[in-house]
């Protein structure tokens, strides 16, 4: 008789695995009492099946919603017959709704370890009227809500709830892990959370604030300006967005040739550096005044730039070898050119 009971237990266990890993939600939701000695080969009753199923639905609802089919089963639970033995068929009926929901959300990586087949009971024939064991039910409900398949710091279930990809650690391709973005208040589905034109990853890399549109990645451009001609006056140096000098981003003045620096220049863009000497003091660049461009034009600002040197020269527009400023000073025109 004793041998017959042991053989029957083995046959029942073969229909479903009874070696379940303990997911964190079991303890968090009190689904399994870890203070009691485990007896996975003992029969489970309907009340115990309802209990763990209800806790599993609570865990799903905390993330993305258990779905109508799961809730229809759970909401139909009553306190009647709680001490009746639960059968394998009843376990399958209840659990199938949970697995269908996980398939719907593509959360197959959170299924119980070693699961074979579409459902935990596999494809092996089973007697649906046989009593189910505690270990079998624990295995069926051991899907892991804390599993982090892509290692980005967010569980697969959390990613489904957020709309991110549980199989891609950087859903928006901004160079930051989804979990890091969530922890720091960024949007893991938007590569540019503050909409300033710079990706969140780039802002973190450059030390600007990815949550503030007024804080953007910046760098410096520096160099030396030289001039050996006779003209005097204030030297104007401009940092422009366009090759013709328009779209001035910053400007500065020098009283004499020497070093200059532009700080906090928006990064990752092309710039043109130009300079001229205001000999007549009218604050405008006249064609005959000493002028020049940087040797690095255009400069793409991917970091601090040095040696953006500029040399001013006196123009000779009419090709007569006489500096235009001299002709303007003496003749007020270039009409007496070559």
PLY file of the C-alpha trace (Angstrom):
ply
format ascii 1.0
element vertex 338
property float x
property float y
property float z
element edge 337
property int vertex1
property int vertex2
end_header
0.00 0.00 0.00
2.83 2.38 0.92
4.59 1.66 -2.37
1.35 2.27 -4.26
0.98 5.72 -2.68
4.57 6.65 -3.57
4.10 5.54 -7.18
0.87 7.57 -7.43
2.68 10.67 -6.10
5.42 10.29 -8.68
2.89 9.94 -11.49
1.09 13.08 -10.39
4.33 15.03 -10.03
5.39 14.09 -13.54
2.55 16.15 -14.99
4.03 19.36 -13.57
7.37 20.33 -12.10
7.38 20.70 -8.33
10.80 22.33 -7.95
9.89 26.00 -7.85
12.23 28.93 -7.37
10.85 31.45 -4.89
10.15 34.77 -6.64
10.29 37.89 -4.49
6.58 38.62 -4.85
5.69 35.49 -2.86
7.11 37.06 0.31
6.05 40.61 -0.54
2.42 39.58 -0.97
2.31 36.77 1.58
1.51 34.25 -1.13
3.55 31.54 0.58
4.17 31.24 4.31
7.91 30.70 4.56
7.62 30.18 8.32
6.04 26.80 7.74
8.02 23.75 6.75
7.57 23.08 3.04
5.85 19.86 2.05
5.71 20.10 -1.70
4.41 16.55 -2.08
1.36 17.19 0.07
-2.01 17.70 -1.67
-3.19 21.29 -2.01
-6.75 22.37 -1.29
-8.95 24.81 -3.19
-8.50 27.56 -0.63
-4.75 27.45 -1.03
-5.06 27.51 -4.82
-7.40 30.51 -4.67
-5.07 32.28 -2.27
-1.94 32.09 -4.40
-3.91 32.88 -7.57
-5.41 35.99 -5.96
-1.96 37.12 -4.83
-0.60 36.53 -8.34
-3.36 38.71 -9.78
-2.51 41.43 -7.24
1.09 41.33 -8.44
0.03 41.65 -12.07
-2.35 44.49 -11.29
0.45 46.38 -9.57
2.33 46.53 -12.87
0.21 46.30 -15.99
-3.15 44.84 -15.06
-3.99 41.17 -14.82
-6.46 41.41 -17.68
-10.14 40.61 -17.98
-9.78 36.82 -18.19
-7.64 36.55 -15.08
-9.90 38.85 -13.10
-13.00 36.98 -14.22
-11.61 33.82 -12.65
-10.31 35.49 -9.49
-13.48 37.51 -8.93
-15.50 34.31 -9.16
-13.66 32.78 -6.20
-15.78 32.18 -3.11
-15.12 30.74 0.32
-17.07 27.62 -0.51
-15.29 24.28 -0.59
-11.95 25.80 0.41
-10.91 22.60 2.16
-11.71 20.38 -0.79
-8.68 18.95 -2.58
-7.75 20.84 -5.74
-7.30 18.77 -8.87
-4.71 19.16 -11.60
-7.48 20.18 -13.98
-8.58 22.98 -11.67
-5.01 24.23 -11.34
-4.64 24.25 -15.13
-7.97 26.05 -15.57
-6.96 28.86 -13.21
-3.30 29.15 -14.22
-3.90 29.14 -17.97
-5.41 32.64 -17.78
-2.28 33.98 -16.14
-0.01 32.48 -18.76
-2.18 33.70 -21.61
-1.81 37.20 -20.18
1.97 36.87 -19.96
2.13 35.60 -23.54
0.00 38.55 -24.62
2.58 40.92 -23.11
5.58 38.95 -24.43
6.85 38.24 -20.94
7.94 34.69 -21.62
11.35 35.29 -20.04
9.66 35.58 -16.66
8.16 32.09 -16.83
9.22 29.45 -14.28
12.69 28.03 -14.72
12.87 24.90 -16.84
9.31 25.19 -18.12
8.69 22.90 -21.10
5.79 23.51 -23.44
3.35 26.35 -23.84
2.14 25.96 -20.25
3.95 24.73 -17.13
2.28 21.33 -17.32
3.89 20.70 -20.70
2.56 18.29 -23.26
2.67 15.12 -21.17
-0.69 13.42 -20.62
-2.11 14.11 -17.19
-5.09 12.96 -15.18
-6.96 16.22 -14.67
-8.97 14.60 -11.88
-5.90 13.64 -9.88
-5.17 15.71 -6.79
-2.64 18.51 -7.30
0.35 18.88 -5.03
1.51 22.00 -3.20
4.82 21.92 -5.05
3.07 21.78 -8.41
0.99 24.86 -7.68
4.02 26.71 -6.36
5.87 25.92 -9.58
2.96 27.04 -11.76
2.80 30.37 -9.92
6.56 30.96 -9.74
6.71 33.40 -12.66
9.19 36.10 -11.74
8.00 39.71 -11.74
11.49 40.88 -10.77
13.29 39.30 -13.74
15.41 41.86 -15.61
16.21 40.23 -18.94
18.13 43.13 -20.48
19.92 44.15 -17.27
18.90 47.81 -17.45
17.77 48.09 -13.84
14.05 47.68 -14.58
12.23 44.39 -14.29
10.55 43.05 -17.41
7.16 43.58 -15.78
8.01 47.18 -14.91
9.14 47.79 -18.48
5.85 46.54 -19.87
4.05 48.87 -17.48
6.19 51.82 -18.64
6.02 50.93 -22.32
9.77 50.38 -22.65
11.32 47.32 -24.28
12.21 44.61 -21.72
14.66 43.14 -24.21
16.54 46.39 -24.98
18.43 48.12 -22.14
18.19 51.50 -23.89
14.71 51.76 -25.40
15.14 55.30 -26.76
18.77 54.88 -27.89
20.03 57.92 -26.03
23.00 56.15 -24.48
21.44 55.76 -21.02
20.00 52.62 -19.45
16.23 52.69 -19.04
16.52 52.04 -15.31
18.97 54.90 -14.84
16.66 57.27 -16.67
13.66 56.32 -14.53
15.70 56.64 -11.32
16.80 60.15 -12.32
13.43 61.42 -13.50
14.11 61.16 -17.24
11.79 59.70 -19.86
13.20 56.36 -21.09
11.01 56.65 -24.19
12.25 60.12 -25.19
15.92 60.56 -26.10
15.66 64.30 -25.40
13.53 64.70 -22.29
13.83 68.50 -22.04
13.52 69.10 -25.79
16.63 71.28 -26.10
18.02 69.45 -29.11
20.62 67.46 -27.17
20.05 63.83 -26.22
19.81 62.93 -22.54
22.91 60.77 -22.86
24.89 63.61 -24.40
23.81 66.00 -21.66
24.85 63.56 -18.95
28.17 63.06 -20.71
28.80 66.80 -20.97
27.53 67.62 -17.49
24.49 69.69 -18.45
21.00 69.12 -17.03
18.87 66.82 -19.23
15.77 68.06 -17.41
16.33 71.75 -18.20
16.07 73.14 -21.72
18.14 76.14 -20.64
21.05 73.90 -19.69
22.86 72.58 -22.74
26.25 70.97 -23.38
28.89 73.64 -23.80
32.61 73.93 -24.46
35.20 76.62 -25.05
36.99 77.88 -28.16
40.26 79.72 -27.72
43.13 80.94 -29.80
45.48 83.78 -30.51
44.81 86.77 -32.75
47.72 88.46 -34.50
48.14 91.56 -36.66
51.29 93.30 -37.87
49.75 96.10 -39.94
49.49 99.83 -39.20
45.76 100.04 -38.48
44.65 100.76 -34.93
41.34 100.49 -33.12
39.24 97.95 -31.27
39.41 94.38 -32.54
36.08 92.56 -32.82
36.04 88.74 -32.74
32.79 86.96 -33.58
31.65 83.36 -33.35
29.10 82.78 -36.09
26.79 79.97 -37.10
27.25 80.63 -40.82
30.22 80.91 -43.17
29.33 84.48 -44.18
29.53 85.62 -40.55
25.80 85.83 -39.98
24.08 84.17 -37.07
26.44 85.51 -34.43
26.46 83.28 -31.35
28.97 85.23 -29.27
31.30 88.18 -29.77
34.11 89.82 -27.86
36.53 92.72 -28.25
40.27 93.09 -27.81
42.17 96.34 -27.42
45.29 94.75 -28.88
46.16 91.50 -30.67
46.48 88.58 -28.27
44.65 85.62 -26.79
40.88 85.24 -26.81
38.38 82.68 -25.46
34.70 81.96 -25.99
33.17 80.01 -23.09
29.96 77.99 -22.78
29.54 77.59 -26.51
26.74 75.14 -27.41
28.45 71.92 -28.42
28.11 69.56 -31.36
27.66 72.26 -33.97
29.75 73.93 -36.68
31.06 77.44 -36.11
33.02 80.07 -38.03
35.41 82.45 -36.26
35.98 85.86 -37.82
37.65 89.08 -36.68
38.18 92.67 -37.86
39.74 95.87 -36.59
37.45 98.89 -36.29
39.89 101.53 -37.49
37.33 104.31 -37.90
35.43 103.50 -34.71
32.01 103.16 -36.34
31.39 99.65 -34.88
30.88 98.27 -38.38
33.18 96.12 -40.47
34.19 98.18 -43.51
35.65 96.38 -46.50
39.02 98.12 -46.18
39.59 97.39 -42.47
42.01 94.67 -41.35
40.17 91.35 -41.08
40.64 87.59 -41.07
39.20 84.13 -40.41
40.37 81.38 -38.10
42.58 78.68 -39.56
40.22 76.02 -38.15
37.05 77.27 -39.88
34.60 75.67 -39.76
35.13 74.14 -36.34
32.85 71.33 -35.12
32.64 71.67 -31.37
32.93 68.16 -29.95
35.05 69.34 -27.03
37.16 72.29 -25.96
39.02 73.75 -28.95
42.39 75.50 -28.66
44.67 77.05 -31.27
41.76 78.54 -33.21
44.18 81.23 -34.31
43.26 84.24 -36.42
45.58 86.50 -38.43
44.29 89.88 -39.57
45.41 91.25 -42.92
44.87 94.54 -44.72
42.62 93.96 -47.77
43.72 94.87 -51.30
40.40 94.62 -53.11
41.49 96.27 -56.37
44.71 94.31 -56.76
46.98 97.34 -57.02
49.21 96.21 -54.12
48.18 99.30 -52.16
46.24 98.52 -48.99
42.63 99.59 -49.31
42.74 101.44 -45.97
45.60 103.62 -47.27
43.72 104.46 -50.47
40.60 105.30 -48.49
42.60 107.44 -46.08
44.33 109.44 -48.83
41.84 109.36 -51.69
38.61 108.30 -49.96
38.09 105.91 -52.87
39.66 103.02 -54.74
39.07 104.78 -58.05
42.78 105.43 -58.48
43.51 101.72 -58.54
45.49 99.84 -61.19
0 1
1 2
2 3
3 4
4 5
5 6
6 7
7 8
8 9
9 10
10 11
11 12
12 13
13 14
14 15
15 16
16 17
17 18
18 19
19 20
20 21
21 22
22 23
23 24
24 25
25 26
26 27
27 28
28 29
29 30
30 31
31 32
32 33
33 34
34 35
35 36
36 37
37 38
38 39
39 40
40 41
41 42
42 43
43 44
44 45
45 46
46 47
47 48
48 49
49 50
50 51
51 52
52 53
53 54
54 55
55 56
56 57
57 58
58 59
59 60
60 61
61 62
62 63
63 64
64 65
65 66
66 67
67 68
68 69
69 70
70 71
71 72
72 73
73 74
74 75
75 76
76 77
77 78
78 79
79 80
80 81
81 82
82 83
83 84
84 85
85 86
86 87
87 88
88 89
89 90
90 91
91 92
92 93
93 94
94 95
95 96
96 97
97 98
98 99
99 100
100 101
101 102
102 103
103 104
104 105
105 106
106 107
107 108
108 109
109 110
110 111
111 112
112 113
113 114
114 115
115 116
116 117
117 118
118 119
119 120
120 121
121 122
122 123
123 124
124 125
125 126
126 127
127 128
128 129
129 130
130 131
131 132
132 133
133 134
134 135
135 136
136 137
137 138
138 139
139 140
140 141
141 142
142 143
143 144
144 145
145 146
146 147
147 148
148 149
149 150
150 151
151 152
152 153
153 154
154 155
155 156
156 157
157 158
158 159
159 160
160 161
161 162
162 163
163 164
164 165
165 166
166 167
167 168
168 169
169 170
170 171
171 172
172 173
173 174
174 175
175 176
176 177
177 178
178 179
179 180
180 181
181 182
182 183
183 184
184 185
185 186
186 187
187 188
188 189
189 190
190 191
191 192
192 193
193 194
194 195
195 196
196 197
197 198
198 199
199 200
200 201
201 202
202 203
203 204
204 205
205 206
206 207
207 208
208 209
209 210
210 211
211 212
212 213
213 214
214 215
215 216
216 217
217 218
218 219
219 220
220 221
221 222
222 223
223 224
224 225
225 226
226 227
227 228
228 229
229 230
230 231
231 232
232 233
233 234
234 235
235 236
236 237
237 238
238 239
239 240
240 241
241 242
242 243
243 244
244 245
245 246
246 247
247 248
248 249
249 250
250 251
251 252
252 253
253 254
254 255
255 256
256 257
257 258
258 259
259 260
260 261
261 262
262 263
263 264
264 265
265 266
266 267
267 268
268 269
269 270
270 271
271 272
272 273
273 274
274 275
275 276
276 277
277 278
278 279
279 280
280 281
281 282
282 283
283 284
284 285
285 286
286 287
287 288
288 289
289 290
290 291
291 292
292 293
293 294
294 295
295 296
296 297
297 298
298 299
299 300
300 301
301 302
302 303
303 304
304 305
305 306
306 307
307 308
308 309
309 310
310 311
311 312
312 313
313 314
314 315
315 316
316 317
317 318
318 319
319 320
320 321
321 322
322 323
323 324
324 325
325 326
326 327
327 328
328 329
329 330
330 331
331 332
332 333
333 334
334 335
335 336
336 337
